[in-house]
Amino acid sequence: MSTSSRLRRSAAALALAAMTTVGLGACGLNSPVQTDVDYQPGDGSAVTIGQVAVRNLAVVAEAKGGNGTLIGYVANSGLEPVNLVIGWADGSSEPVSISVPPRGATTLSSATDKTELSGVPGAPGDWVQIRVNGAPAGDGSLQVPVLTGRDYLEDYVPAS
């Protein structure tokens, strides 16, 4: 084999490798960087109202029409305390009030201290509309899932 033939084959192999690298690298050109996309990593829903971030909000209930335990986490990044009023969007039952300290956070329910709403408008597996009013943060509403009290949520089943 002559030297020029070897050079041509080497050049062709190098060109093929370069085109393959560019071609495969271009596959991700239009794909979003997944770490740049916000998502809710838990079971519940999220909403941000002013300086208040409500995260992983869900309702634990055994049946439609019964009591439901609100689970989730609320953080206040502001310099003033925030009083949240959380209830069904249709106003069908008495809402609950939660106070969140400035630059603080609170968990809505624990195994021993549950935040409950009566008259859950959906059965487990449904999504229900919740209204969150927070002075001075503002108002918002969101759809949250109704979850059963099985497995890791059994401590959050409402009392009645």
Secondary structure, 3 states (H helix, E strand, C coil): CCHHHHHHHHHHHHHHHHHHHHHHHHHHCCCCCHHHCCCCCCCCEEEEECCEEEEEEEEECCCCCCCEEEEEEEEECCCCCEEEEEEECCCCCCCEEEEECCCEEEECCCCCCCEEECCCCCCCCCEEEEEEEEECCEEEEEEEEEECCCHHHHHHCCCC
